[in-house]
Structures are given as C-alpha cells and as structure tokens.
Amino acid sequence: MPGRVAGKVAIVVGAGQTPGAAIGNGRATAILLAREGAAVVAADRDLASAEETVALIAEEGGQASAFAVDATDERALAALVADTVARHGGLDILHNNVGASVGAGDAPPLELSEEGFDRIVALNLKSAWLASRQAIPAMRAAGGGSIVNISSMAARHAYPFLGYKATKTALLALTEQLAAQHARDDIRVNAILPGAMNTPMAIEPRVAAGADRDELVARRNSRIPLGGRMGTGWDTGYAALFLHSDEARFISGVALHVDGAEHVSDAVAGQ
Ligand SMILES: NC(=O)c1ccc[n+]([C@@H]2O[C@H](COP(=O)([O-])OP(=O)(O)OC[C@H]3O[C@@H](n4cnc5c(N)ncnc54)[C@H](O)[C@@H]3O)[C@@H](O)[C@H]2O)c1
C-alpha cells in the first residue's frame, strides 16, 4: 500500500481505547498509520480493545495485528518488540500513547496517595522509557526510527492533579534526552501535547465521577479559540502521522502543541 509511512513497521502502545462514542487518540493514530501504509502492531493491556482497532484497520484494507501488553512491564514490552521484529523483520516506529489522570485515581497533592502517585508515574512516564529502551536497539539495527511520546497541555497549563501534571511534564524531559542521545542513531524522538480533546478518555471518567456531560462538553469547547470546540483523536493522530513520517526527518526533540491555539491565547490574554 503506498502512503506517507509505506513499508514501515509501527508499534502503537495503547492502541485500544476507553469505551465511548468518539475515537481516542491511540486508536486514531493506529488507523492513520495503517491507512498510510505502515504495518501496525496494536498493543494494549485490553486485548479486546486492541482487536477492535485491528478490525477497523482491516475493514479499510490495512495491515494490523493485536498484541496484549502491560506497558509498565518491561518483560512484556521486550516480548512485544521481539515478536514484532520476528514477524515483520524490523521496527521503525514506536508510539507511546498510554496515559491517564482522573481515570487512574489522580488527585491534588495532599489527597493523592503514595500508591496512586507511583501508579501514575509507572503508567504515564516509566512506560515510555521502558518501551523506548526495548525499541531503540531494534531501530538502531534497522538504521533509524521514530518515537512519539504523548504528553499533554497539562504540562504547560495549571492542572488540578499532581500525578498527571508531574508525569506529563517529565515526559518532555525524557523526550529531549532520548532525542539528544539517539540522534546519531538516526532515531527521532518527539512529543505531542494534546489540549482539550473530545475523546472518551477525557470525557467518560469525568461523567462517571458525576459531571454533567453536556455542561462538561460546552465548558471544554468554550475554552478553545480555534473553531470554538475541542479537538478530536484525529487531530492528535494526524500530528503523529506527520512526526512519524519521513516528512519530519529533520525534526527531533520537539514538543508539538495540538490544542486549538488555547495556550498562545492564554499567554496573550495574560499580558
Ligand atoms: N483525550 C484528551 O483530552 C487528552 C489530552 C491530553 C493528553 N491526552 C493523552 O492521550 C493519551 C491517551 O489518549 P486516548 O484517547 O488514546 O486514551 P484512551 O484511554 O482511549 O486509550 C488508551 C489505551 O491505553 C490502554 N492502556 C492503559 N493502561 C495501559 C497499560 N498499562 N498497558 C497497556 N495499555 C494500557 C487502555 O486500555 C486504552 O485502550 C494519554 O497519554 C493521555 O494522557 C489525552
């Protein structure tokens, strides 16, 4: 299949999604990579959800397979990379999508438990390092590659919960460190910072915790200058597609805001 990532082998960690009507960031990214010619390994702790992503890709004639993995378990990630290389002959793309805030029990500093803090650090930060540590030798062997870490605009804005704020900010430092230390391996490492997105991950846990859905959606939409509404999983996916493609071959170590101009508008308003 011709396309912007034709012939590349891609692992998307967190390629399933939180149940809900809208498409998630990870699922949209997996679909777009496959649509543009990559062989996609849809990895997720929830195998059934990864299989749903694979079915959507297969319906379009794309190439994908599902793999069960806990992204906080390095041995499982090692098996994921080894299996991918054995079946596809190499690895070109690693997309680190897993992450959670409210859904993982995040809280303000004095309310967050030590156990909760450790869980969120493992899920949002350590997972990206472990997956990268497993993927980089395989990419090096293939002559290079692309890693994208999904951070959040919570790294730039005030955010009520400690675990998410701290880990999504640290993920930017991790991205820069990997980019600097593996540029000479021809491995590019970038971060995407989605802002307010209309995805199940952002909406459903808050509705489950008692928020009124319509009020929540209206409030999030009203924050966004560009178009006056939240972004979607596709917006994150298209940014990822670009960064993983050879079109971005001279780009590494960046933190790409995908936020409908919310951040720059806040900065101007605050002057
Ligand atoms: N949706 C937004 O508004 C928003 C905004 C900023 C950043 N983000 C970031 O986007 C990313 C996720 O977006 P999404 O829409 O794809 O979310 P999602 O919750 O729909 O999908 C995440 C997937 O990761 C899987 N997962 C969770 N823990 C895992 C683990 N330990 N091992 C393997 N898989 C695991 C889940 O099963 C799920 O399928 C997160 O990093 C999140 O912080 C989202």
The ligand as an SDF file (V2000), in Angstrom:
LIG
                    3D

 44 48  0  0  0  0  0  0  0  0999 V2000
   -8.0820   12.9720   25.4560 N   0  0  0  0  0  0  0  0  0  0  0  0
   -7.5510   14.0950   25.8490 C   0  0  0  0  0  0  0  0  0  0  0  0
   -8.2340   15.1020   26.0070 O   0  0  0  0  0  0  0  0  0  0  0  0
   -6.0760   14.1260   26.1340 C   0  0  0  0  0  0  0  0  0  0  0  0
   -5.4860   15.3500   26.3510 C   0  0  0  0  0  0  0  0  0  0  0  0
   -4.1210   15.3830   26.5920 C   0  0  0  0  0  0  0  0  0  0  0  0
   -3.3880   14.2260   26.5810 C   0  0  0  0  0  0  0  0  0  0  0  0
   -4.0010   13.0380   26.3640 N   0  0  0  0  0  0  0  0  0  0  0  0
   -3.1770   11.8220   26.3620 C   0  0  0  0  0  0  0  0  0  0  0  0
   -3.5460   10.9780   25.2920 O   0  0  0  0  0  0  0  0  0  0  0  0
   -3.2370    9.6280   25.6590 C   0  0  0  0  0  0  0  0  0  0  0  0
   -4.3960    8.6910   25.5490 C   0  0  0  0  0  0  0  0  0  0  0  0
   -5.3850    9.1340   24.7290 O   0  0  0  0  0  0  0  0  0  0  0  0
   -6.5060    8.1120   24.2180 P   0  0  0  0  0  0  0  0  0  0  0  0
   -7.6100    8.9810   23.7640 O   0  0  0  0  0  0  0  0  0  0  0  0
   -5.9250    7.1340   23.2700 O   0  0  0  0  0  0  0  0  0  0  0  0
   -6.8950    7.3540   25.5800 O   0  0  0  0  0  0  0  0  0  0  0  0
   -7.6730    6.0130   25.8130 P   0  0  0  0  0  0  0  0  0  0  0  0
   -7.8520    5.8830   27.2880 O   0  0  0  0  0  0  0  0  0  0  0  0
   -8.9050    5.9890   24.9540 O   0  0  0  0  0  0  0  0  0  0  0  0
   -6.7140    4.8660   25.2750 O   0  0  0  0  0  0  0  0  0  0  0  0
   -5.6070    4.4710   25.9960 C   0  0  0  0  0  0  0  0  0  0  0  0
   -5.4070    2.9990   25.8440 C   0  0  0  0  0  0  0  0  0  0  0  0
   -4.2980    2.6450   26.6610 O   0  0  0  0  0  0  0  0  0  0  0  0
   -4.5680    1.4010   27.2650 C   0  0  0  0  0  0  0  0  0  0  0  0
   -3.7830    1.2340   28.4620 N   0  0  0  0  0  0  0  0  0  0  0  0
   -3.9680    1.8230   29.6650 C   0  0  0  0  0  0  0  0  0  0  0  0
   -3.0560    1.3960   30.5230 N   0  0  0  0  0  0  0  0  0  0  0  0
   -2.2540    0.5350   29.8580 C   0  0  0  0  0  0  0  0  0  0  0  0
   -1.1210   -0.2370   30.2100 C   0  0  0  0  0  0  0  0  0  0  0  0
   -0.6080   -0.2330   31.4460 N   0  0  0  0  0  0  0  0  0  0  0  0
   -0.5530   -1.0140   29.2670 N   0  0  0  0  0  0  0  0  0  0  0  0
   -1.0560   -1.0540   28.0180 C   0  0  0  0  0  0  0  0  0  0  0  0
   -2.1350   -0.3600   27.6280 N   0  0  0  0  0  0  0  0  0  0  0  0
   -2.7270    0.4320   28.5320 C   0  0  0  0  0  0  0  0  0  0  0  0
   -6.0560    1.4100   27.5300 C   0  0  0  0  0  0  0  0  0  0  0  0
   -6.5590    0.0890   27.6360 O   0  0  0  0  0  0  0  0  0  0  0  0
   -6.6140    2.1610   26.3190 C   0  0  0  0  0  0  0  0  0  0  0  0
   -7.0070    1.2740   25.3000 O   0  0  0  0  0  0  0  0  0  0  0  0
   -2.7890    9.6600   27.0890 C   0  0  0  0  0  0  0  0  0  0  0  0
   -1.3790    9.6680   27.1600 O   0  0  0  0  0  0  0  0  0  0  0  0
   -3.3690   10.9530   27.5800 C   0  0  0  0  0  0  0  0  0  0  0  0
   -2.7290   11.4480   28.7100 O   0  0  0  0  0  0  0  0  0  0  0  0
   -5.3290   12.9700   26.1360 C   0  0  0  0  0  0  0  0  0  0  0  0
  1  2  1  0
  2  3  2  0
  2  4  1  0
  4  5  1  0
  4 44  2  0
  5  6  2  0
  6  7  1  0
  7  8  2  0
  8  9  1  0
  8 44  1  0
  9 10  1  0
  9 42  1  0
 10 11  1  0
 11 12  1  0
 11 40  1  0
 12 13  1  0
 13 14  1  0
 14 15  2  0
 14 16  1  0
 14 17  1  0
 17 18  1  0
 18 19  2  0
 18 20  1  0
 18 21  1  0
 21 22  1  0
 22 23  1  0
 23 24  1  0
 23 38  1  0
 24 25  1  0
 25 26  1  0
 25 36  1  0
 26 27  1  0
 26 35  1  0
 27 28  2  0
 28 29  1  0
 29 30  1  0
 29 35  2  0
 30 31  1  0
 30 32  2  0
 32 33  1  0
 33 34  2  0
 34 35  1  0
 36 37  1  0
 36 38  1  0
 38 39  1  0
 40 41  1  0
 40 42  1  0
 42 43  1  0
M  CHG  2   8   1  16  -1
M  END
$$$$
